[in-house]
Amino acid sequence: MLLMDREESVATVREVRAAAAPKASGAIADSAETGRIAADTVGDITAKNPVFSVRRANVFYGDAQALFNINLDVGRNEVISLIGPSGCGKSTFIRCLNRMNDTIESARVTGDFRLDGQDIYARDMDVVMLRARVGMVFQKPNPFPKSIYENVAYGPRIHGLAANRSELDDIVYGSLERAGLVDEVKDRLDEPGTGLSGGQQQRLCIARTIAVNPEVILMDEPCSALDPIATARIEDLIDELSQKYAIAIVTHSMQQAARVSNRTAYFHLGRLVEVGPTDKIFTNPSHKLTEDYVTGRFG
């Protein structure tokens, strides 16, 4: 399987796509005029109650295009899994949703990204506030080099969410409780967050994210570095958090996507190939590429 990364040339990307293009109905095919793939996504890209609506999203790293005309809604109180082989654009897409790609000098993003109807790429958008509304949990746990308490208190403090120490305590304890961590750390809140186990560190990062009361939580392979027991606890937590938040999770684990998500979106070489209810994607996909991926023929 060929992997697409940011450093690949445009010519190489086109060659890979041409080789991978299927012949079935709805297939991805090369456009001789533009040298880019032209296709429609199979399935319903909309959500009944969207918190995020993305239309015509394209991402470039220098001259190389990483995402092509992505259209997708993320619904409130739902978990949507983004799946696909390495280099297909899953992480690039969710990084667009809180403008993390802004930190990459060569990155350029076009399209329409609406959070509750508000254009997140508008000039007057406060990116700091956006990232409070759209939190991110990364692949590797990244607690701050601070105490457990200060890790969770950091966001509420800088955003002025607590008027006094008592209110801050309530936010910290409440966030740790929702993250399923409070019983394990309540007697060691002054100890460094980096001293926790890997699974505990990831739940601490989740507590830190929800402490500022976001609308959306983005998770980029949050369990890939964890053991099965820690993974199960994070998955249970995702299910609980979905009652209050919209969650978009990137995962390479087909089993995890099937367990935790309501909807699944399959990406391939920078395109959104198919999206639909998770049970349909895994038991009766409509696109040949999706079927080949979920049945293990490649990826």
C-alpha positions as a Markdown table, in Angstrom:
| # | Residue | x | y | z |
|---|---|---|---|---|
| 1 | Met | 0.0 | 0.0 | 0.0 |
| 2 | Leu | 1.4 | 3.3 | -1.0 |
| 3 | Leu | 1.3 | 6.0 | 1.6 |
| 4 | Met | 0.7 | 9.7 | 0.8 |
| 5 | Asp | 2.4 | 12.2 | 3.0 |
| 6 | Arg | 3.0 | 15.9 | 2.9 |
| 7 | Glu | 6.3 | 15.6 | 1.0 |
| 8 | Glu | 5.0 | 13.5 | -1.9 |
| 9 | Ser | 5.1 | 15.3 | -5.2 |
| 10 | Val | 1.8 | 16.1 | -7.0 |
| 11 | Ala | 2.9 | 13.8 | -9.9 |
| 12 | Thr | 3.4 | 10.8 | -7.5 |
| 13 | Val | 0.0 | 11.4 | -5.9 |
| 14 | Arg | -1.7 | 11.4 | -9.3 |
| 15 | Glu | 0.0 | 8.2 | -10.3 |
| 16 | Val | -1.1 | 6.5 | -7.1 |
| 17 | Arg | -4.7 | 7.6 | -7.5 |
| 18 | Ala | -4.8 | 6.5 | -11.1 |
| 19 | Ala | -3.6 | 3.0 | -10.1 |
| 20 | Ala | -6.1 | 2.8 | -7.2 |
| 21 | Ala | -9.1 | 4.0 | -9.1 |
| 22 | Pro | -11.9 | 1.4 | -9.3 |
| 23 | Lys | -14.1 | 0.8 | -12.3 |
| 24 | Ala | -17.4 | 0.3 | -10.4 |
| 25 | Ser | -20.3 | 2.7 | -10.4 |
| 26 | Gly | -19.6 | 5.8 | -8.3 |
| 27 | Ala | -15.9 | 5.1 | -8.6 |
| 28 | Ile | -13.1 | 7.6 | -8.3 |
| 29 | Ala | -11.7 | 8.5 | -11.7 |
| 30 | Asp | -9.0 | 10.8 | -13.0 |
| 31 | Ser | -9.9 | 14.0 | -14.8 |
| 32 | Ala | -7.7 | 14.6 | -17.8 |
| 33 | Glu | -8.4 | 18.3 | -17.7 |
| 34 | Thr | -7.4 | 18.9 | -14.1 |
| 35 | Gly | -5.2 | 15.9 | -13.3 |
| 36 | Arg | -7.2 | 15.5 | -10.1 |
| 37 | Ile | -9.8 | 12.9 | -9.0 |
| 38 | Ala | -13.4 | 13.8 | -9.7 |
| 39 | Ala | -16.1 | 11.9 | -7.7 |
| 40 | Asp | -19.1 | 12.3 | -5.5 |
| 41 | Thr | -19.3 | 10.9 | -2.0 |
| 42 | Val | -21.5 | 7.9 | -1.6 |
| 43 | Gly | -24.1 | 8.2 | 1.2 |
| 44 | Asp | -25.7 | 11.1 | 3.1 |
| 45 | Ile | -23.1 | 13.7 | 4.1 |
| 46 | Thr | -25.7 | 15.6 | 6.2 |
| 47 | Ala | -26.6 | 15.2 | 9.9 |
| 48 | Lys | -30.0 | 15.8 | 11.4 |
| 49 | Asn | -28.8 | 18.4 | 13.9 |
| 50 | Pro | -25.3 | 19.5 | 12.7 |
| 51 | Val | -22.9 | 21.4 | 14.9 |
| 52 | Phe | -20.4 | 21.4 | 12.1 |
| 53 | Ser | -21.1 | 21.7 | 8.4 |
| 54 | Val | -18.2 | 21.5 | 6.0 |
| 55 | Arg | -18.5 | 22.2 | 2.3 |
| 56 | Arg | -16.0 | 22.1 | -0.6 |
| 57 | Ala | -13.0 | 21.7 | 1.7 |
| 58 | Asn | -9.6 | 21.5 | 0.1 |
| 59 | Val | -6.2 | 21.4 | 1.8 |
| 60 | Phe | -2.8 | 22.0 | 0.2 |
| 61 | Tyr | 0.7 | 21.5 | 1.6 |
| 62 | Gly | 2.7 | 23.7 | -0.7 |
| 63 | Asp | 1.9 | 22.4 | -4.2 |
| 64 | Ala | 0.6 | 19.1 | -3.1 |
| 65 | Gln | -3.1 | 18.7 | -2.5 |
| 66 | Ala | -4.1 | 16.6 | 0.5 |
| 67 | Leu | -7.9 | 16.9 | 0.6 |
| 68 | Phe | -10.2 | 17.2 | -2.4 |
| 69 | Asn | -13.7 | 18.8 | -2.1 |
| 70 | Ile | -14.8 | 17.3 | 1.2 |
| 71 | Asn | -18.4 | 17.8 | 2.2 |
| 72 | Leu | -19.5 | 16.5 | 5.6 |
| 73 | Asp | -21.6 | 17.4 | 8.7 |
| 74 | Val | -20.8 | 16.5 | 12.3 |
| 75 | Gly | -24.0 | 16.1 | 14.3 |
| 76 | Arg | -24.7 | 17.1 | 17.9 |
| 77 | Asn | -24.5 | 14.3 | 20.4 |
| 78 | Glu | -23.1 | 11.8 | 17.9 |
| 79 | Val | -19.8 | 10.1 | 17.4 |
| 80 | Ile | -18.5 | 10.0 | 13.9 |
| 81 | Ser | -15.5 | 7.8 | 13.1 |
| 82 | Leu | -13.1 | 8.8 | 10.3 |
| 83 | Ile | -11.4 | 5.7 | 8.8 |
| 84 | Gly | -9.1 | 5.0 | 5.9 |
| 85 | Pro | -5.5 | 3.9 | 5.2 |
| 86 | Ser | -2.5 | 6.0 | 6.4 |
| 87 | Gly | -2.1 | 9.2 | 4.5 |
| 88 | Cys | -5.7 | 9.4 | 3.3 |
| 89 | Gly | -6.5 | 12.8 | 4.9 |
| 90 | Lys | -8.4 | 11.8 | 8.1 |
| 91 | Ser | -6.2 | 13.8 | 10.5 |
| 92 | Thr | -5.8 | 16.7 | 8.1 |
| 93 | Phe | -9.6 | 17.0 | 8.0 |
| 94 | Ile | -10.2 | 17.1 | 11.7 |
| 95 | Arg | -7.3 | 19.6 | 12.1 |
| 96 | Cys | -9.2 | 21.9 | 9.8 |
| 97 | Leu | -12.1 | 21.9 | 12.3 |
| 98 | Asn | -10.2 | 23.9 | 14.9 |
| 99 | Arg | -7.6 | 25.4 | 12.6 |
| 100 | Met | -4.7 | 23.4 | 13.8 |
| 101 | Asn | -3.4 | 23.4 | 10.2 |
| 102 | Asp | -2.8 | 27.2 | 10.7 |
| 103 | Thr | 0.3 | 26.1 | 12.6 |
| 104 | Ile | 1.8 | 24.5 | 9.5 |
| 105 | Glu | 3.5 | 27.2 | 7.3 |
| 106 | Ser | 3.0 | 25.4 | 4.0 |
| 107 | Ala | -0.7 | 24.6 | 4.7 |
| 108 | Arg | -3.5 | 26.3 | 2.8 |
| 109 | Val | -7.2 | 25.6 | 3.5 |
| 110 | Thr | -10.1 | 26.5 | 1.3 |
| 111 | Gly | -13.9 | 25.9 | 1.6 |
| 112 | Asp | -16.7 | 26.6 | 3.9 |
| 113 | Phe | -16.4 | 25.5 | 7.6 |
| 114 | Arg | -19.4 | 26.4 | 9.8 |
| 115 | Leu | -19.6 | 25.9 | 13.5 |
| 116 | Asp | -23.2 | 26.6 | 14.5 |
| 117 | Gly | -23.5 | 28.5 | 11.3 |
| 118 | Gln | -20.4 | 30.7 | 12.0 |
| 119 | Asp | -17.6 | 30.7 | 9.5 |
| 120 | Ile | -14.5 | 29.5 | 11.5 |
| 121 | Tyr | -12.1 | 30.9 | 8.9 |
| 122 | Ala | -13.6 | 34.4 | 9.0 |
| 123 | Arg | -11.1 | 37.2 | 9.6 |
| 124 | Asp | -12.8 | 38.2 | 12.9 |
| 125 | Met | -12.8 | 34.6 | 14.3 |
| 126 | Asp | -10.9 | 34.4 | 17.6 |
| 127 | Val | -8.8 | 31.2 | 17.1 |
| 128 | Val | -8.2 | 30.8 | 20.8 |
| 129 | Met | -11.9 | 30.8 | 21.5 |
| 130 | Leu | -12.5 | 28.5 | 18.6 |
| 131 | Arg | -10.1 | 25.9 | 20.1 |
| 132 | Ala | -12.0 | 26.2 | 23.4 |
| 133 | Arg | -15.2 | 25.4 | 21.6 |
| 134 | Val | -13.6 | 22.6 | 19.5 |
| 135 | Gly | -11.2 | 20.7 | 21.8 |
| 136 | Met | -8.6 | 18.3 | 20.6 |
| 137 | Val | -7.2 | 15.0 | 22.1 |
| 138 | Phe | -4.1 | 13.8 | 20.3 |
| 139 | Gln | -2.7 | 10.4 | 19.6 |
| 140 | Lys | 0.0 | 10.6 | 22.3 |
| 141 | Pro | -1.1 | 11.9 | 25.7 |
| 142 | Asn | 0.4 | 15.3 | 26.2 |
| 143 | Pro | -0.2 | 16.5 | 29.8 |
| 144 | Phe | 1.4 | 19.8 | 30.7 |
| 145 | Pro | 4.4 | 19.7 | 33.0 |
| 146 | Lys | 2.2 | 20.9 | 35.8 |
| 147 | Ser | 0.2 | 19.2 | 38.6 |
| 148 | Ile | -2.9 | 17.2 | 37.9 |
| 149 | Tyr | -5.0 | 20.0 | 39.2 |
| 150 | Glu | -3.3 | 22.7 | 37.2 |
| 151 | Asn | -3.6 | 20.6 | 34.0 |
| 152 | Val | -7.3 | 20.8 | 34.3 |
| 153 | Ala | -7.5 | 24.3 | 35.7 |
| 154 | Tyr | -5.4 | 25.8 | 33.0 |
| 155 | Gly | -8.2 | 26.3 | 30.4 |
| 156 | Pro | -10.9 | 27.6 | 32.7 |
| 157 | Arg | -8.3 | 30.0 | 34.3 |
| 158 | Ile | -7.2 | 31.6 | 31.0 |
| 159 | His | -10.7 | 31.8 | 29.7 |
| 160 | Gly | -12.0 | 33.4 | 32.9 |
| 161 | Leu | -14.6 | 30.6 | 33.5 |
| 162 | Ala | -14.2 | 30.7 | 37.3 |
| 163 | Ala | -14.7 | 33.8 | 39.5 |
| 164 | Asn | -12.9 | 32.3 | 42.5 |
| 165 | Arg | -11.0 | 29.2 | 43.8 |
| 166 | Ser | -14.2 | 27.5 | 44.8 |
| 167 | Glu | -15.7 | 27.7 | 41.3 |
| 168 | Leu | -12.4 | 26.5 | 39.9 |
| 169 | Asp | -12.3 | 23.6 | 42.2 |
| 170 | Asp | -15.8 | 22.6 | 41.1 |
| 171 | Ile | -14.8 | 22.7 | 37.4 |
| 172 | Val | -11.6 | 20.7 | 38.0 |
| 173 | Tyr | -13.4 | 18.0 | 40.1 |
| 174 | Gly | -16.4 | 17.9 | 37.7 |
| 175 | Ser | -14.1 | 17.5 | 34.7 |
| 176 | Leu | -12.1 | 14.8 | 36.3 |
| 177 | Glu | -15.3 | 13.0 | 37.3 |
| 178 | Arg | -16.7 | 13.1 | 33.8 |
| 179 | Ala | -13.3 | 11.8 | 32.5 |
| 180 | Gly | -13.6 | 8.9 | 34.9 |
| 181 | Leu | -10.4 | 9.9 | 36.7 |
| 182 | Val | -11.4 | 11.6 | 39.9 |
| 183 | Asp | -11.4 | 8.5 | 42.2 |
| 184 | Glu | -7.9 | 7.6 | 41.0 |
| 185 | Val | -6.3 | 11.0 | 41.5 |
| 186 | Lys | -8.4 | 12.9 | 44.1 |
| 187 | Asp | -5.7 | 12.4 | 46.8 |
| 188 | Arg | -2.8 | 13.3 | 44.5 |
| 189 | Leu | -3.9 | 16.4 | 42.7 |
| 190 | Asp | -0.7 | 18.2 | 43.5 |
| 191 | Glu | 1.4 | 15.5 | 41.8 |
| 192 | Pro | 2.7 | 16.0 | 38.2 |
| 193 | Gly | 0.3 | 14.9 | 35.5 |
| 194 | Thr | 3.2 | 13.3 | 33.7 |
| 195 | Gly | 3.5 | 10.8 | 36.6 |
| 196 | Leu | 0.2 | 9.1 | 35.6 |
| 197 | Ser | 0.0 | 5.9 | 33.5 |
| 198 | Gly | -0.6 | 6.3 | 29.8 |
| 199 | Gly | -4.3 | 5.7 | 30.0 |
| 200 | Gln | -4.7 | 8.0 | 33.0 |
| 201 | Gln | -2.7 | 10.7 | 31.1 |
| 202 | Gln | -5.1 | 10.4 | 28.2 |
| 203 | Arg | -8.1 | 10.7 | 30.4 |
| 204 | Leu | -6.4 | 13.7 | 32.1 |
| 205 | Cys | -6.1 | 15.3 | 28.6 |
| 206 | Ile | -9.8 | 14.6 | 28.0 |
| 207 | Ala | -10.6 | 16.2 | 31.4 |
| 208 | Arg | -8.5 | 19.2 | 30.4 |
| 209 | Thr | -10.4 | 19.4 | 27.1 |
| 210 | Ile | -13.9 | 19.3 | 28.6 |
| 211 | Ala | -13.0 | 21.7 | 31.5 |
| 212 | Val | -13.7 | 24.6 | 29.1 |
| 213 | Asn | -17.1 | 23.2 | 28.1 |
| 214 | Pro | -16.5 | 22.7 | 24.4 |
| 215 | Glu | -19.2 | 21.9 | 21.8 |
| 216 | Val | -17.0 | 19.5 | 19.8 |
| 217 | Ile | -14.3 | 17.1 | 20.8 |
| 218 | Leu | -11.8 | 16.0 | 18.1 |
| 219 | Met | -9.8 | 12.8 | 18.8 |
| 220 | Asp | -6.9 | 11.8 | 16.7 |
| 221 | Glu | -6.2 | 8.1 | 17.3 |
| 222 | Pro | -6.6 | 8.6 | 21.1 |
| 223 | Cys | -6.1 | 4.9 | 22.0 |
| 224 | Ser | -3.3 | 3.9 | 19.6 |
| 225 | Ala | -0.6 | 4.1 | 22.3 |
| 226 | Leu | -2.7 | 2.5 | 25.0 |
| 227 | Asp | -3.2 | -1.1 | 26.3 |
| 228 | Pro | -6.5 | -2.9 | 25.8 |
| 229 | Ile | -7.7 | -2.1 | 29.4 |
| 230 | Ala | -7.0 | 1.6 | 29.0 |
| 231 | Thr | -8.5 | 1.5 | 25.5 |
| 232 | Ala | -11.8 | 0.0 | 26.9 |
| 233 | Arg | -12.0 | 2.8 | 29.5 |
| 234 | Ile | -11.5 | 5.5 | 26.9 |
| 235 | Glu | -14.1 | 3.9 | 24.7 |
| 236 | Asp | -16.6 | 3.8 | 27.6 |
| 237 | Leu | -15.8 | 7.5 | 28.2 |
| 238 | Ile | -16.4 | 8.4 | 24.6 |
| 239 | Asp | -19.9 | 6.8 | 24.8 |
| 240 | Glu | -20.7 | 8.8 | 28.0 |
| 241 | Leu | -19.3 | 12.1 | 26.6 |
| 242 | Ser | -21.4 | 11.8 | 23.4 |
| 243 | Gln | -24.5 | 12.5 | 25.5 |
| 244 | Lys | -23.2 | 16.1 | 25.8 |
| 245 | Tyr | -20.7 | 16.7 | 23.0 |
| 246 | Ala | -20.2 | 16.0 | 19.3 |
| 247 | Ile | -17.2 | 13.8 | 18.9 |
| 248 | Ala | -15.2 | 13.1 | 15.7 |
| 249 | Ile | -12.6 | 10.4 | 16.1 |
| 250 | Val | -9.8 | 9.3 | 13.7 |
| 251 | Thr | -9.0 | 5.6 | 14.2 |
| 252 | His | -7.2 | 2.9 | 12.3 |
| 253 | Ser | -9.1 | 0.2 | 14.3 |
| 254 | Met | -12.2 | -1.1 | 12.5 |
| 255 | Gln | -13.3 | -2.7 | 15.7 |
| 256 | Gln | -13.1 | 0.5 | 17.6 |
| 257 | Ala | -15.0 | 2.5 | 15.0 |
| 258 | Ala | -17.7 | -0.2 | 15.0 |
| 259 | Arg | -17.9 | 0.0 | 18.8 |
| 260 | Val | -18.0 | 3.7 | 19.5 |
| 261 | Ser | -19.5 | 5.5 | 16.5 |
| 262 | Asn | -22.9 | 6.3 | 15.2 |
| 263 | Arg | -21.7 | 7.3 | 11.8 |
| 264 | Thr | -18.5 | 6.4 | 9.9 |
| 265 | Ala | -16.8 | 8.3 | 7.1 |
| 266 | Tyr | -14.3 | 6.5 | 4.8 |
| 267 | Phe | -11.5 | 8.5 | 3.3 |
| 268 | His | -9.2 | 7.4 | 0.5 |
| 269 | Leu | -6.3 | 9.4 | -1.1 |
| 270 | Gly | -7.7 | 12.7 | 0.0 |
| 271 | Arg | -11.3 | 12.0 | -0.9 |
| 272 | Leu | -14.4 | 11.2 | 1.2 |
| 273 | Val | -15.5 | 8.1 | -0.5 |
| 274 | Glu | -18.5 | 7.0 | 1.6 |
| 275 | Val | -20.3 | 8.1 | 4.7 |
| 276 | Gly | -23.3 | 6.5 | 6.5 |
| 277 | Pro | -24.5 | 4.7 | 9.6 |
| 278 | Thr | -21.7 | 2.7 | 11.1 |
| 279 | Asp | -23.5 | -0.6 | 10.9 |
| 280 | Lys | -24.1 | -0.1 | 7.2 |
| 281 | Ile | -20.6 | 0.9 | 6.4 |
| 282 | Phe | -19.3 | -2.3 | 8.1 |
| 283 | Thr | -21.9 | -4.8 | 7.0 |
| 284 | Asn | -23.2 | -3.5 | 3.6 |
| 285 | Pro | -21.0 | -0.7 | 2.2 |
| 286 | Ser | -22.0 | 0.8 | -1.1 |
| 287 | His | -18.6 | 1.6 | -2.6 |
| 288 | Lys | -16.1 | -1.0 | -3.7 |
| 289 | Leu | -13.2 | 0.9 | -2.1 |
| 290 | Thr | -15.0 | 0.9 | 1.3 |
| 291 | Glu | -15.8 | -2.8 | 1.1 |
| 292 | Asp | -12.2 | -3.6 | 0.2 |
| 293 | Tyr | -10.9 | -1.5 | 3.2 |
| 294 | Val | -13.3 | -2.8 | 5.9 |
| 295 | Thr | -12.8 | -6.4 | 4.8 |
| 296 | Gly | -9.0 | -6.1 | 5.0 |
| 297 | Arg | -8.1 | -6.3 | 1.3 |
| 298 | Phe | -5.9 | -3.3 | 1.7 |
| 299 | Gly | -4.9 | -0.7 | 4.3 |
